[in-house]
Amino acid sequence: MAHHLTTTNDADVPDCRESPLLVLVVDDSRLQRKILSSSLKRWGYEVLEADSGEAAMEICTTHSPALVLSDWMMPGMSGIDFCKAFREMSGDEYSYFILLTSKSEKNEVAEGLDAGADDFLTKPVDGHELRARMTAGERILAMQRELTQKNQVITETLDELQRLYDSLDNDLIEAKQLQQSLVPERFKSFGTGDLSLCLRSSGHVGGDLVGFYPAAEGHLGIYSIDVSGHGISSALMTARLAGYLSASALDQNVALEKLPDGSYRSRQPEQAIQSLNELVLDEMETEHYFTLMLADIDLNTGKVVLGQAGHPHPVVQRKSGDLEQDGSGGFPVGLMSGVTFSQFELELQPGDRLLILSDGVTECPLSDGEFLGEDGLEEVMKDLQSVCGPAFFDRLIDVMTELSGVSEFPDDVSGLLFEFSGPH
């Protein structure tokens, strides 16, 4: 028995689409297909017809209907079987699927939804209801297209961001290598003492820098810098400061003074820091400042003259294992003009060693939420008393990792270890 489409006033509806949407009508009743197709064409749709699920599948191999109207009960492939097969073969474009049925039980409706149907129309089909369901389907398809377009834009944006990130990451890797090259030697022996250096950034690049330079005969200059902040801007400032404390261009090193015979010797650390402070304020347009430890070591006597500008106190570990932490404190470099800096001295005996660290060590967070601190550092140094040279910093990093529970520390870690053996 044929089911007719009923309507009270099947008036034409103005069509505002850019191009007609393709609708596939699937029904084994020729009359039902004709009735549905006639209304759909009058509403501005392009219509294809199929008398079975198998024929509809054949059409869908060459056409992509935007909407599908399919009878549920058909010989051979039923409407619900066709719906399942149609969903499996659908491409990127979503199609709105309406099942025509006399079924109204909840479990039967659920079966249709599970098969991939979007909506249902009960036979006999009312023209106004059909038009309303078609309009609703078009809205869903329009939203689907808009969502797809936005997802495409998002995907393209994410791809571009990924390309930019990869480019930036490659640049940062190269920048890290360049920054690490500012400390080309991590260990050097001077006959009466050995110097070990550590530079470990919290990210690709950081604001810490350590180094050394030759001073007068039998003297060694060392420095440890910690620029405020992290990242690229801090790293650029360390590169600039490295030039002011150069070991290769001694005439540019503000910590040295040239003698009449052409040789160099260390300036008083307090004077050198004062010069650096004025240089930074006069020549660098930056909001960064830095802490600094600058020292001159007499390699023959073990006498050390240090200038401290806001940097953590140096630690002296005597041959006996006793520890001493003291210093003048001082004001960071680059904050304000006219600041005066001071210096102090200490004596190393054979078997003693001097450790200068950035605050990334003492401010290493522990698992209980506290910081390692100066007391914690003393405990670590007692445990590592027998560990010498670069191995000391390796073990220090291992201990910090164990105590904090993380391998990437929130701040840069840097330091110098000078182990004095004395004249042979």
Secondary structure, 3 states (H helix, E strand, C coil): CCCCCECCCCCCCCCCCCCCCEEEEECCCHHHHHHHHHHHHHCCCEEEEECCHHHHHHHHCCCCCCEEEEECCCCCCCHHHHHHHHHHHCCCCCCEEEEEECCCCHHHHHHHHHHCCCEEEECCCEHHHHHHHHHHHHHHHHHHHHHHHHHHHHHHHHHHHHHHHHHHHHHHHHHHHHHHCCCCCCEEECCCEEEEEEEECCCCCCCEEEEEEECCCCEEEEEEEEECCCCHHHHHHHHHHHHHCCCCCHHHCCCEEECCCCCEEECCHHHHHHHHHHHHHHHCCCCCCEEEEEEEEECCCCEEEEEEEECCCCEEECCCCCEEECCCCCCCECCCCCCCCCEEEEECCCCCEEEEECHHHHCCECCCCCECHHHHHHHHHHHCCCCCCHHHHHHHHHHHHHHHCCCCCCCCEEEEEEEECCCC
